């Protein structure tokens, strides 16, 4: 109840601020200043950035948008997908994911619970996005400790910042053969006078998807056989003859899960309504959005755990029971497969004002208020309930040049009431509050560009049953942008950043089926600190472009899950611990126009990325869930009517694995898309057909905690129509 009152108070304050910003404009003037209040993920982006970044615009999103934001950006250089089927997936940037990568909608956190487990969905939908921006590497200066690994900011335009001259809209209809999927998205933008409005709606549904082989990986199957023989050797063939027979029978039934992945279906729907008052010097607006989602949790039996320890007999007995009852009719229907039922309602407010005060060029205020709940149902019965009542606010004030520096001052506030209730509550309810102050700026020294920034953060975690922990820390950065002739530019960035532990790392003490382990937090964890050095070389000219980035990050007190070799409640025990670590990586990409004729052009592109982390501990120094090396090539033909692309990625095997982690095989990913554009009545209509995983390869993403139980979809053919008017 207190949280509700706090949200209402914040809503009232934000509405007053928005109204004040609009009223302060005074009479209309001829000087249009609306461009001054359009804010991207970085306030210095218009001047060029020393930090590596990536942008997916409308045209790229039309081609790359898939079921979740992790999969949408996961084929970009240096970025991977944590993949939990297709219902859930978060970005992994430079080998870092989870609580180290911040996913936002219009610079405000998505305010969901996706950082707490891989099977929890991100609640921003890629199909309603106008633009997706990625900051690779630490973005703690702007967005706090949750951005120590990077930021993905999804721009939806749900709060308009200008009044369109006419009603504009987009209708996107898609259908796929794999899982009999259907997808529809509609967005409309319009207005008149000083009022602009926005409406969007989307719905997406698919059955369990097809896979090219067995749901269980060959590596896991081999490990199970090894454990089976080990049990026989320890206990004798006579005593376990019957159990061995049952285990073999259970495994035969399990292998019947072939050709499709039980529990991988999705049913998602949502939408939003927004409006703004727009004047010469600024705007103030509000949007209300909702999301209702149901998706299966593939490979996630609540009795299943990682293999490799002594309770295999107990597991197999349970597995046999499950197999006999759940895999009838050749596993066409798996009873008891968990299903997440998710509901979110979110209110966003934003106000922008040009020239708010003498010496300042722009003011931007943002507030997001969220009411989130999801229930993990099993066998039709409600199970664990996750709730997250949260808000986040930020204000940025862009100042005119001062002592040669042009930049932005900012403040960020947040509050989160997170609760897990039910038999599988792996962490106690925790209230988290955060406060941050920052400044970022840039200046020129001759032809040399200089960037700098500082930030102070304070985070407090207050478990409802336990002792509170609070953390204070700072971050700082210094970057150089160096012109290297007419076609080349080099950047160098050095930064120090710190991350406060999240509540799950501090207070977990229970089995966590989403990750398949018994998680034990450490209330004594300290700040995680990172010292990063990155260098980027960018080149471009007539018909070609290239970019390469090298980065090296030295972590002090890196937080990770340490394998203990113990078991509790049938789950392998992992304790949160801290040790020093290093992440070194490199990524390079390029594109060139190789032919041009008859109004059309053919381009070829290529990329390579790699990351190599090392934990400063004795014995196995590998970290889990680290992506493999990848190399990719692409071809794109573009003309006025015809657009065709072919993309091929080769992901290498990953055998540098952590203790009790299984290696992953290499795989191919071949994609193609052909679109034909017609223009009836001033509209642009694209009719297209696309294919993903055209080689029908078995793809197991090493960044996924369920890679050995839930491969990615097999060959998928999609046909669709996109109408713009």
C-alpha positions as CSV (number, residue, x, y, z in Angstrom):
1,X,0.0,0.0,0.0
2,X,2.9,2.3,0.8
3,X,4.4,1.6,-2.6
4,X,1.1,2.5,-4.3
5,X,0.9,5.8,-2.4
6,X,4.5,6.5,-3.3
7,X,3.8,5.8,-7.0
8,X,0.8,8.1,-6.9
9,X,2.9,10.9,-5.3
10,X,5.5,10.5,-8.0
11,X,2.9,10.6,-10.7
12,X,1.5,13.8,-9.3
13,X,5.0,15.4,-9.0
14,X,5.9,14.3,-12.5
15,X,2.7,15.6,-14.0
16,X,3.3,19.0,-12.3
17,X,6.9,19.1,-13.6
18,X,5.7,18.3,-17.1
19,X,2.9,20.9,-17.0
20,X,5.4,23.5,-15.6
21,X,7.9,22.7,-18.4
22,X,5.2,23.2,-21.0
23,X,3.8,26.4,-19.4
24,X,7.2,27.9,-19.1
25,X,7.5,28.1,-22.9
26,X,5.5,31.3,-23.0
27,X,4.2,32.6,-26.3
28,X,5.1,30.8,-29.5
29,X,8.3,31.9,-31.2
30,X,9.6,31.4,-34.7
31,X,12.8,29.7,-33.6
32,X,12.1,26.0,-33.7
33,X,14.0,24.2,-30.9
34,X,12.4,20.8,-30.9
35,X,15.6,19.1,-32.1
36,X,17.3,20.3,-28.9
37,X,15.2,18.1,-26.7
38,X,15.5,14.8,-28.7
39,X,17.7,12.7,-26.4
40,X,19.4,9.5,-27.6
41,X,21.0,6.9,-25.3
42,X,24.0,9.1,-24.8
43,X,23.7,12.9,-24.6
44,X,27.1,13.3,-26.5
45,X,26.1,11.0,-29.3
46,X,25.7,13.9,-31.8
47,X,29.3,14.8,-31.4
48,X,30.7,11.3,-31.8
49,X,31.5,8.8,-29.1
50,X,34.7,7.3,-27.8
51,X,32.7,4.3,-26.7
52,X,31.8,1.4,-29.1
53,X,28.1,1.5,-30.0
54,X,25.7,0.0,-32.4
55,X,22.3,1.2,-33.8
56,X,19.5,-0.8,-35.5
57,X,17.3,1.6,-37.4
58,X,13.8,0.9,-38.8
59,X,15.0,-0.9,-41.9
60,X,17.3,-3.2,-39.9
61,X,14.7,-3.9,-37.3
62,X,12.3,-4.9,-40.1
63,X,14.8,-7.6,-41.1
64,X,16.2,-8.6,-37.7
65,X,13.3,-8.3,-35.2
66,X,12.4,-11.6,-33.7
67,X,10.6,-12.9,-30.6
68,X,12.7,-11.1,-27.9
69,X,15.1,-8.3,-27.6
70,X,18.1,-10.6,-26.9
71,X,17.5,-12.5,-30.2
72,X,17.0,-9.3,-32.1
73,X,20.4,-7.8,-31.2
74,X,22.1,-11.1,-30.7
75,X,23.6,-11.3,-34.1
76,X,25.4,-8.0,-33.9
77,X,29.2,-8.0,-33.4
78,X,30.1,-8.4,-29.8
79,X,26.5,-9.2,-28.7
80,X,24.9,-12.6,-28.0
81,X,21.6,-13.8,-26.7
82,X,21.0,-15.6,-23.4
83,X,18.2,-17.6,-25.0
84,X,15.6,-19.5,-23.0
85,X,13.7,-20.9,-25.9
86,X,12.1,-17.9,-27.7
87,X,9.9,-16.7,-24.8
88,X,12.8,-15.1,-23.0
89,X,16.3,-13.8,-23.9
90,X,18.5,-11.0,-22.7
91,X,21.5,-9.4,-24.5
92,X,25.0,-10.5,-23.6
93,X,27.6,-7.8,-24.4
94,X,31.3,-8.6,-24.5
95,X,30.7,-11.8,-22.5
96,X,28.7,-10.0,-19.8
97,X,25.0,-10.4,-19.2
98,X,22.4,-10.6,-16.5
99,X,22.6,-7.8,-13.9
100,X,25.6,-6.3,-15.7
101,X,23.6,-5.3,-18.9
102,X,20.8,-2.8,-18.6
103,X,17.9,-3.1,-20.9
104,X,15.8,0.1,-21.2
105,X,12.8,1.6,-22.9
106,X,13.4,5.2,-23.7
107,X,16.2,5.5,-21.2
108,X,14.2,4.1,-18.3
109,X,14.8,0.5,-17.1
110,X,12.3,-2.1,-18.3
111,X,11.5,-2.6,-14.6
112,X,10.8,-6.3,-15.0
113,X,12.6,-9.2,-13.2
114,X,14.6,-10.5,-16.2
115,X,17.9,-10.0,-14.4
116,X,17.0,-12.5,-11.7
117,X,16.8,-15.6,-14.0
118,X,17.3,-16.6,-17.6
119,X,13.7,-17.8,-18.0
120,X,12.2,-14.4,-17.2
121,X,11.3,-12.3,-20.2
122,X,12.2,-8.8,-21.0
123,X,9.0,-6.8,-21.3
124,X,9.9,-4.4,-24.1
125,X,8.7,-5.8,-27.4
126,X,11.2,-5.5,-30.4
127,X,8.3,-5.3,-32.9
128,X,7.1,-1.9,-31.7
129,X,10.6,-0.4,-31.7
130,X,11.6,2.4,-34.0
131,X,15.2,2.2,-33.1
132,X,17.5,0.1,-30.9
133,X,20.8,1.5,-29.6
134,X,23.5,-0.5,-27.9
135,X,26.4,1.0,-25.8
136,X,29.1,-1.7,-25.7
137,X,31.1,-1.6,-22.5
138,X,30.5,0.3,-19.3
139,X,27.7,2.9,-19.3
140,X,27.6,3.3,-15.5
141,X,28.2,7.1,-15.9
142,X,24.7,7.6,-17.4
143,X,22.7,4.6,-16.1
144,X,24.2,3.3,-12.8
145,X,25.9,0.1,-11.7
146,X,23.5,-2.1,-13.6
147,X,25.2,-0.9,-16.8
148,X,28.7,-2.0,-16.0
149,X,28.7,-4.3,-19.0
150,X,26.6,-2.2,-21.4
151,X,23.2,-0.8,-22.3
152,X,20.5,-1.7,-24.8
153,X,18.0,1.1,-25.2
154,X,14.8,0.5,-27.2
155,X,13.2,3.6,-28.6
156,X,9.4,3.1,-29.2
157,X,8.2,6.7,-29.7
158,X,5.2,6.0,-27.4
159,X,5.5,9.5,-26.1
160,X,5.6,11.8,-29.2
161,X,8.0,14.7,-29.2
162,X,6.6,16.4,-32.3
163,X,3.2,16.7,-34.1
164,X,3.2,14.9,-37.4
165,X,1.8,16.6,-40.4
166,X,-0.6,13.7,-41.1
167,X,-1.5,10.4,-39.6
168,X,1.3,7.9,-40.0
169,X,1.2,4.2,-39.4
170,X,2.8,0.8,-39.8
171,X,1.1,-2.6,-40.1
172,X,3.3,-5.7,-39.9
173,X,1.8,-9.1,-40.4
174,X,3.9,-12.3,-40.3
175,X,3.5,-16.1,-40.3
176,X,6.0,-18.8,-39.8
177,X,5.8,-22.5,-40.5
178,X,7.9,-23.6,-37.5
179,X,5.4,-23.7,-34.6
180,X,2.6,-22.3,-36.8
181,X,3.5,-18.9,-35.6
182,X,1.5,-15.7,-36.3
183,X,2.5,-12.1,-35.5
184,X,0.7,-8.8,-36.0
185,X,1.8,-5.3,-35.0
186,X,0.0,-2.0,-35.7
187,X,1.2,1.5,-34.7
188,X,-0.4,4.9,-35.5
189,X,0.9,8.4,-34.9
190,X,-1.1,11.5,-35.4
191,X,-2.1,14.8,-34.0
192,X,-3.2,18.4,-34.6
193,X,-2.4,21.8,-33.2
194,X,-0.3,21.3,-30.2
195,X,-1.4,17.8,-29.4
196,X,0.3,14.6,-30.7
197,X,-0.9,11.1,-30.0
198,X,0.4,7.5,-30.4
199,X,-1.3,4.1,-30.4
200,X,0.2,0.7,-30.9
201,X,-1.0,-2.9,-30.4
202,X,0.7,-6.2,-31.0
203,X,-0.1,-9.9,-30.7
204,X,2.1,-12.9,-31.3
205,X,1.4,-16.6,-30.9
206,X,3.2,-19.9,-31.7
207,X,3.0,-23.5,-30.8
208,X,6.1,-25.5,-29.7
209,X,8.8,-25.2,-32.3
210,X,10.5,-27.8,-34.3
211,X,14.2,-28.8,-33.7
212,X,16.5,-30.8,-36.0
213,X,17.3,-33.5,-33.5
214,X,16.8,-34.5,-29.8
215,X,16.0,-31.9,-27.2
216,X,18.8,-33.3,-25.0
217,X,22.4,-32.7,-26.2
218,X,24.8,-35.5,-27.0
219,X,27.1,-34.1,-24.3
220,X,24.5,-34.4,-21.6
221,X,23.4,-37.9,-22.8
222,X,27.1,-39.0,-22.6
223,X,27.4,-37.6,-19.1
224,X,24.2,-39.4,-18.0
225,X,25.6,-42.7,-19.3
226,X,28.9,-42.1,-17.5
227,X,27.1,-41.5,-14.2
228,X,25.0,-44.5,-14.7
229,X,28.1,-46.8,-15.1
230,X,29.7,-45.0,-12.2
231,X,26.7,-45.9,-10.0
232,X,26.9,-49.5,-11.1
233,X,30.6,-49.8,-10.3
234,X,30.0,-48.2,-6.8
235,X,27.0,-50.2,-5.8
236,X,27.3,-53.5,-7.8
237,X,25.3,-54.8,-10.7
238,X,23.0,-57.0,-8.7
239,X,21.7,-54.4,-6.3
240,X,21.0,-52.0,-9.1
241,X,19.9,-54.3,-11.9
242,X,16.3,-53.2,-11.6
243,X,17.1,-49.5,-11.2
244,X,19.4,-49.7,-14.2
245,X,16.6,-51.3,-16.3
246,X,14.3,-48.5,-15.2
247,X,16.9,-45.8,-16.0
248,X,17.4,-47.2,-19.5
249,X,13.7,-47.3,-20.1
250,X,13.4,-43.8,-18.8
251,X,16.1,-42.6,-21.0
252,X,14.5,-44.3,-24.1
253,X,11.3,-42.4,-23.3
254,X,13.3,-39.2,-22.8
255,X,14.9,-39.6,-26.2
256,X,11.4,-39.6,-27.8
257,X,11.5,-35.9,-27.3
258,X,12.7,-35.5,-30.8
259,X,11.9,-33.1,-33.6
260,X,10.2,-30.5,-31.5
261,X,10.8,-28.8,-28.1
262,X,8.0,-29.2,-25.5
263,X,7.2,-26.0,-23.6
264,X,8.5,-23.6,-26.2
265,X,5.2,-22.1,-27.3
266,X,4.3,-18.4,-26.7
267,X,1.2,-16.2,-26.6
268,X,2.0,-12.5,-26.3
269,X,-0.2,-9.5,-26.6
270,X,0.0,-5.8,-25.6
271,X,-0.1,-2.2,-26.6
272,X,0.0,1.4,-25.5
273,X,-1.6,4.8,-25.8
274,X,0.4,8.0,-25.5
275,X,-0.1,11.7,-26.1
276,X,1.9,14.9,-25.8
277,X,1.5,18.7,-25.8
278,X,4.1,20.1,-28.1
279,X,5.2,23.7,-28.4
280,X,8.1,25.6,-30.0
281,X,10.5,25.0,-27.1
282,X,9.5,21.6,-25.8
283,X,6.9,19.0,-25.1
284,X,5.3,17.1,-22.2
285,X,3.6,13.7,-22.6
286,X,2.4,10.5,-21.0
287,X,2.0,6.9,-22.2
288,X,0.3,3.9,-20.6
289,X,1.3,0.5,-21.8
290,X,0.3,-3.1,-21.0
291,X,1.7,-6.5,-21.7
292,X,0.1,-9.9,-21.2
293,X,2.3,-12.9,-22.0
294,X,2.2,-16.6,-21.6
295,X,5.2,-18.7,-22.6
296,X,6.5,-22.1,-21.8
297,X,9.8,-22.8,-20.1
298,X,11.5,-25.4,-22.3
299,X,13.9,-27.9,-20.7
300,X,12.8,-26.7,-17.3
301,X,11.3,-29.5,-15.2
302,X,11.1,-28.4,-11.7
303,X,12.5,-31.7,-10.6
304,X,15.4,-31.5,-13.1
305,X,18.9,-30.4,-12.0
306,X,22.4,-30.4,-13.4
307,X,24.0,-33.7,-13.6
308,X,27.4,-34.6,-12.2
309,X,26.8,-35.7,-8.6
310,X,25.7,-38.6,-6.4
311,X,21.9,-38.3,-6.4
312,X,21.6,-39.5,-10.0
313,X,19.6,-42.5,-8.8
314,X,17.0,-40.3,-7.1
315,X,16.9,-38.1,-10.2
316,X,16.4,-41.0,-12.5
317,X,13.7,-42.5,-10.4
318,X,11.8,-39.2,-10.7
319,X,12.7,-38.9,-14.4
320,X,11.3,-42.4,-15.0
321,X,8.1,-41.4,-13.3
322,X,7.9,-38.3,-15.4
323,X,8.7,-40.1,-18.6
324,X,6.0,-42.7,-18.1
325,X,3.4,-40.2,-17.4
326,X,4.5,-37.2,-19.5
327,X,5.8,-38.7,-22.7
328,X,2.8,-40.7,-23.9
329,X,1.9,-40.4,-27.6
330,X,5.6,-39.9,-28.5
331,X,6.0,-36.8,-26.3
332,X,3.4,-34.8,-28.3
333,X,2.3,-33.3,-25.0
334,X,4.3,-32.9,-21.9
335,X,2.1,-32.5,-18.9
336,X,3.6,-30.4,-16.1
337,X,5.8,-28.2,-18.4
338,X,5.9,-24.9,-16.6
339,X,4.2,-21.9,-18.2
340,X,4.9,-18.3,-17.2
341,X,1.8,-16.1,-17.1
342,X,3.0,-12.5,-17.1
343,X,1.2,-9.2,-16.7
344,X,2.7,-5.7,-16.7
345,X,1.2,-2.3,-16.6
346,X,3.5,0.7,-17.1
347,X,3.1,4.4,-17.0
348,X,5.7,6.7,-18.5
349,X,6.0,10.5,-18.4
350,X,8.5,12.6,-20.3
351,X,9.0,16.4,-20.6
352,X,11.6,18.3,-22.6
353,X,12.3,22.0,-22.7
354,X,14.9,23.9,-24.8
355,X,16.8,26.8,-23.2
356,X,15.2,26.3,-19.8
357,X,17.7,28.6,-18.0
358,X,20.6,30.9,-18.9
359,X,23.6,28.8,-19.7
360,X,21.6,25.7,-20.3
361,X,20.5,24.4,-23.7
362,X,18.0,21.7,-22.7
363,X,16.1,19.9,-20.0
364,X,14.7,16.4,-20.2
365,X,12.6,14.7,-17.4
366,X,11.6,11.0,-17.5
367,X,9.6,8.8,-15.1
368,X,8.6,5.2,-15.4
369,X,6.2,3.5,-13.0
370,X,5.7,-0.2,-13.2
371,X,3.3,-2.9,-11.8
372,X,4.7,-6.3,-12.7
373,X,3.6,-9.8,-11.8
374,X,4.3,-13.3,-13.3
375,X,3.2,-16.7,-12.1
376,X,5.0,-19.9,-13.0
377,X,2.2,-22.4,-13.5
378,X,2.8,-26.2,-13.6
379,X,0.3,-28.9,-14.5
380,X,-2.4,-26.1,-14.6
381,X,-1.7,-25.1,-11.0
382,X,-0.3,-21.7,-9.9
383,X,3.2,-22.0,-8.5
384,X,5.8,-19.4,-7.7
385,X,4.7,-15.7,-8.0
386,X,7.1,-12.9,-8.8
387,X,6.1,-9.3,-8.3
388,X,8.0,-6.2,-8.9
389,X,6.5,-2.8,-8.1
390,X,9.1,-0.2,-9.2
391,X,9.7,3.3,-10.4
392,X,12.6,5.1,-11.9
393,X,13.1,8.8,-12.7
394,X,15.9,10.7,-14.3
395,X,16.6,14.3,-15.2
396,X,19.2,15.6,-17.6
397,X,20.2,19.2,-18.0
398,X,22.4,20.0,-21.0
399,X,24.6,23.0,-20.4
400,X,26.2,25.4,-22.9
401,X,30.0,25.4,-23.2
402,X,31.7,26.2,-19.9
403,X,35.4,26.5,-19.8
404,X,35.4,24.8,-23.2
405,X,33.3,21.8,-22.0
406,X,29.8,21.1,-23.3
407,X,27.9,18.4,-21.5
408,X,25.0,17.3,-19.3
409,X,24.3,17.1,-15.6
410,X,21.9,14.5,-14.4
411,X,20.2,12.8,-11.5
412,X,18.7,9.3,-11.4
413,X,16.4,7.9,-8.7
414,X,14.8,4.5,-8.4
415,X,12.9,2.2,-6.1
416,X,12.1,-1.5,-6.5
417,X,9.9,-3.8,-4.3
418,X,10.8,-7.3,-5.5
419,X,9.1,-10.4,-4.0
420,X,9.1,-14.1,-4.8
421,X,6.4,-16.2,-3.1
422,X,5.9,-20.0,-3.4
423,X,7.7,-23.3,-3.0
424,X,10.5,-22.1,-5.3
425,X,11.1,-18.7,-3.8
426,X,14.9,-18.6,-4.1
427,X,15.4,-15.2,-2.5
428,X,13.5,-13.2,0.2
429,X,11.5,-10.1,-0.6
430,X,13.8,-7.2,-1.1
431,X,13.2,-3.4,-1.3
432,X,15.9,-1.6,-3.3
433,X,16.4,2.1,-3.6
434,X,19.0,3.9,-5.7
435,X,20.3,7.4,-6.1
436,X,22.8,8.7,-8.7
437,X,24.4,12.0,-9.7
438,X,26.4,12.4,-12.9
439,X,28.1,14.7,-15.4
440,X,29.4,13.9,-18.8
441,X,31.0,16.4,-21.2
442,X,33.1,16.8,-24.3
443,X,35.4,19.5,-25.7
444,X,37.8,20.0,-28.6
445,X,41.5,20.5,-28.4
446,X,42.4,21.4,-31.9
447,X,41.3,18.4,-34.0
448,X,41.3,16.2,-31.0
449,X,38.0,15.4,-29.3
450,X,38.0,14.8,-25.5
451,X,35.3,13.2,-23.5
452,X,35.1,12.9,-19.7
453,X,32.5,12.0,-17.0
454,X,32.0,11.3,-13.4
455,X,29.2,9.7,-11.3
456,X,28.3,9.0,-7.7
457,X,25.9,6.2,-6.8
458,X,24.2,5.0,-3.7
459,X,22.2,1.7,-3.5
460,X,20.4,0.2,-0.5
461,X,19.0,-3.3,-0.3
462,X,16.5,-3.9,2.5
463,X,15.3,-7.5,2.8
464,X,12.0,-7.7,4.7
465,X,13.5,-10.3,6.9
466,X,17.2,-9.6,7.5
467,X,19.8,-6.9,7.7
468,X,20.0,-4.1,5.1
469,X,23.1,-3.5,3.0
470,X,24.0,-0.1,1.4
471,X,26.7,0.6,-1.1
472,X,28.2,3.9,-2.3
473,X,30.6,4.1,-5.2
474,X,31.9,6.2,-8.0
475,X,32.7,5.9,-11.7
476,X,34.8,8.0,-14.0
477,X,35.9,8.0,-17.7
478,X,38.2,9.8,-20.1
479,X,38.1,9.3,-23.8
480,X,39.9,10.7,-26.9
481,X,38.6,10.9,-30.5
482,X,41.5,11.3,-32.9
483,X,41.1,12.1,-36.6
484,X,43.5,9.9,-38.7
485,X,43.3,11.5,-42.1
486,X,40.3,11.9,-44.4
487,X,38.7,8.4,-44.0
488,X,39.8,7.2,-40.6
489,X,39.2,8.0,-37.0
490,X,40.6,6.4,-33.8
491,X,39.1,6.5,-30.3
492,X,40.6,5.5,-27.0
493,X,38.6,5.2,-23.8
494,X,39.7,4.5,-20.2
495,X,37.2,4.2,-17.5
496,X,36.7,3.0,-13.9
497,X,33.2,1.8,-12.9
498,X,31.7,-0.1,-9.9
499,X,28.6,-2.2,-9.5
500,X,26.7,-2.8,-6.3
501,X,25.5,-6.4,-5.8
502,X,21.9,-7.1,-6.6
503,X,19.6,-8.5,-4.0
504,X,19.7,-12.0,-5.5
505,X,23.5,-12.1,-5.2
506,X,23.2,-11.1,-1.5
507,X,20.3,-12.9,-0.1
508,X,19.5,-16.0,-2.3
509,X,19.2,-19.2,-0.2
510,X,17.0,-21.8,-2.0
511,X,16.8,-23.9,-5.2
512,X,16.5,-21.9,-8.3
513,X,14.9,-24.1,-11.1
514,X,15.4,-21.4,-13.7
515,X,19.2,-21.8,-13.5
516,X,19.1,-25.4,-12.3
517,X,21.1,-24.9,-9.2
518,X,20.7,-24.2,-5.4
519,X,21.8,-20.6,-5.1
520,X,23.3,-19.3,-1.9
521,X,24.0,-15.6,-1.7
522,X,26.6,-13.8,0.4
523,X,25.3,-10.8,2.4
524,X,29.0,-9.8,2.8
525,X,29.6,-9.2,-0.9
526,X,31.4,-5.9,-1.7
527,X,31.4,-3.6,-4.8
528,X,32.4,-5.1,-8.1
529,X,35.0,-2.8,-9.6
530,X,36.1,-2.6,-13.3
531,X,39.0,-0.8,-15.0
532,X,38.5,-0.8,-18.7
533,X,40.6,0.2,-21.7
534,X,39.2,0.1,-25.2
535,X,40.4,1.3,-28.6
536,X,38.3,1.6,-31.7
537,X,39.4,2.3,-35.3
538,X,36.7,3.4,-37.7
539,X,37.1,4.0,-41.5
540,X,34.7,4.9,-44.3
541,X,34.6,6.3,-47.7
542,X,32.7,6.0,-51.0
543,X,31.0,2.7,-50.8
544,X,32.9,1.1,-47.9
545,X,33.0,1.2,-44.1
546,X,34.9,-0.7,-41.4
547,X,35.2,-0.7,-37.6
548,X,37.3,-2.7,-35.2
549,X,37.3,-2.5,-31.3
550,X,39.7,-4.1,-28.8
551,X,38.8,-4.0,-25.1
552,X,40.5,-5.2,-21.9
553,X,38.7,-5.1,-18.6
554,X,40.2,-5.8,-15.3
555,X,37.7,-6.7,-12.6
556,X,38.4,-6.5,-8.9
557,X,36.0,-8.5,-6.7
558,X,34.1,-9.9,-9.7
559,X,30.9,-11.6,-8.5
560,X,30.2,-15.1,-9.8
561,X,28.6,-18.4,-8.8
562,X,31.3,-20.8,-7.4
563,X,30.6,-24.5,-7.8
564,X,30.9,-26.3,-4.4
565,X,30.5,-29.9,-5.4
566,X,27.7,-30.2,-2.8
567,X,24.0,-30.9,-3.3
568,X,20.9,-29.7,-1.5
569,X,17.3,-30.7,-2.4
570,X,18.6,-32.5,-5.5
571,X,20.3,-29.4,-6.9
572,X,24.0,-28.6,-7.3
573,X,25.0,-25.9,-4.8
574,X,26.5,-22.7,-6.1
575,X,27.6,-19.9,-3.8
576,X,28.0,-16.3,-4.8
577,X,31.7,-15.4,-4.4
578,X,34.1,-12.7,-5.5
579,X,37.5,-12.9,-7.2
580,X,39.5,-10.8,-9.6
581,X,38.9,-11.4,-13.3
582,X,39.9,-10.1,-16.7
583,X,37.9,-9.9,-19.9
584,X,39.8,-9.3,-23.2
585,X,38.1,-9.3,-26.5
586,X,38.1,-8.0,-30.1
587,X,35.5,-7.4,-32.7
588,X,35.7,-6.2,-36.3
589,X,33.2,-5.6,-39.0
590,X,33.2,-4.1,-42.5
591,X,31.0,-3.5,-45.5
592,X,31.7,-2.6,-49.1
593,X,29.7,-2.0,-52.3
594,X,31.0,-4.4,-54.9
595,X,28.6,-3.7,-57.8
596,X,26.1,-1.1,-58.9
597,X,23.8,-1.2,-61.9
598,X,20.3,-0.2,-63.0
599,X,19.4,1.6,-59.8
600,X,20.5,-1.4,-57.7
601,X,23.6,-2.1,-55.7
602,X,25.2,-5.2,-54.2
603,X,27.1,-5.0,-50.9
604,X,29.1,-7.6,-49.1
605,X,29.8,-7.5,-45.3
606,X,31.8,-9.5,-42.8
607,X,32.4,-9.6,-39.1
608,X,34.4,-11.5,-36.4
609,X,34.1,-11.3,-32.6
610,X,35.8,-13.1,-29.7
611,X,36.0,-12.7,-25.9
612,X,38.4,-14.4,-23.5
613,X,37.7,-14.1,-19.7
614,X,39.9,-15.5,-17.0
615,X,39.1,-15.8,-13.3
616,X,41.9,-15.3,-10.8
617,X,41.5,-18.5,-8.9
618,X,43.4,-21.7,-8.5
619,X,42.3,-24.7,-10.7
620,X,39.7,-24.1,-13.4
621,X,39.8,-20.4,-14.1
622,X,37.0,-20.4,-16.8
623,X,33.7,-18.6,-16.3
624,X,30.4,-20.1,-17.3
625,X,28.1,-19.0,-20.2
626,X,30.9,-17.3,-22.2
627,X,30.1,-17.0,-25.9
628,X,32.2,-18.7,-28.5
629,X,34.1,-17.1,-31.4
630,X,32.0,-16.1,-34.4
631,X,32.6,-15.2,-38.0
632,X,30.0,-14.0,-40.4
633,X,29.5,-12.8,-43.9
634,X,26.5,-11.2,-45.6
635,X,25.3,-10.1,-49.0
636,X,22.7,-7.5,-49.7
637,X,21.1,-6.4,-52.9
638,X,19.0,-3.3,-52.8
639,X,17.0,-1.6,-55.6
640,X,13.8,0.5,-55.7
641,X,11.6,-2.6,-55.7
642,X,13.7,-5.6,-54.7
643,X,15.6,-6.1,-51.5
644,X,17.4,-9.3,-50.8
645,X,19.8,-10.3,-48.1
646,X,21.8,-13.5,-47.2
647,X,23.5,-13.7,-43.8
648,X,25.8,-16.6,-42.7
649,X,27.3,-17.0,-39.2
650,X,29.7,-19.7,-38.1
651,X,29.9,-20.1,-34.3
652,X,32.8,-22.1,-33.1
653,X,32.7,-24.8,-30.4
654,X,33.1,-23.6,-26.9
655,X,35.3,-26.0,-24.8
656,X,36.8,-23.5,-22.4
657,X,34.1,-24.3,-19.8
658,X,33.7,-23.7,-16.1
659,X,33.6,-26.5,-13.6
660,X,30.5,-28.8,-14.1
661,X,29.7,-27.0,-17.3
662,X,29.4,-29.0,-20.6
663,X,31.0,-27.8,-23.8
664,X,29.0,-26.7,-26.9
665,X,29.5,-27.8,-30.5
666,X,30.0,-25.5,-33.4
667,X,27.0,-24.6,-35.5
668,X,26.0,-22.7,-38.7
669,X,23.3,-20.1,-39.0
670,X,22.2,-19.3,-42.5
671,X,19.5,-16.7,-43.0
672,X,18.0,-15.1,-46.2
673,X,15.3,-12.6,-46.9
674,X,13.7,-11.4,-50.1
675,X,11.2,-8.4,-50.2
676,X,9.3,-6.8,-53.0
677,X,8.1,-3.3,-52.6
678,X,5.0,-1.8,-54.2
679,X,3.6,1.7,-53.7
680,X,-0.2,1.7,-54.0
681,X,-1.9,5.1,-53.3
682,X,1.2,6.6,-51.7
683,X,1.8,3.7,-49.3
684,X,4.9,1.5,-49.2
685,X,4.0,-2.2,-49.1
686,X,6.7,-4.8,-48.6
687,X,5.9,-8.4,-49.4
688,X,8.6,-10.7,-48.2
689,X,9.7,-14.2,-47.4
690,X,12.5,-15.0,-45.1
691,X,14.3,-18.1,-43.7
692,X,16.2,-18.7,-40.5
693,X,18.6,-21.6,-39.8
694,X,18.1,-22.7,-43.4
695,X,20.7,-25.5,-43.0
696,X,18.5,-26.9,-40.1
697,X,21.6,-27.1,-37.9
698,X,21.4,-28.0,-34.2
699,X,22.1,-24.6,-32.5
700,X,22.9,-24.6,-28.8
701,X,23.9,-21.1,-27.6
702,X,26.6,-21.4,-25.0
703,X,25.2,-18.3,-23.3
704,X,22.0,-20.2,-22.4
705,X,21.6,-21.9,-19.1
706,X,19.4,-24.6,-20.8
707,X,21.5,-25.1,-23.9
708,X,21.8,-28.9,-23.2
709,X,18.0,-29.2,-22.9
710,X,16.6,-26.6,-25.2
711,X,18.2,-26.0,-28.6
712,X,17.2,-23.1,-30.8
713,X,14.5,-23.5,-33.5
714,X,15.3,-25.6,-36.6
715,X,14.6,-24.4,-40.1
716,X,12.0,-21.6,-40.1
717,X,10.3,-20.1,-43.1
718,X,8.5,-16.8,-42.5
719,X,6.3,-14.8,-44.9
720,X,4.9,-11.4,-44.2
721,X,3.6,-8.0,-45.3
722,X,4.7,-4.6,-44.0
723,X,2.6,-1.6,-44.8
724,X,3.7,2.0,-44.2
725,X,1.4,4.9,-44.7
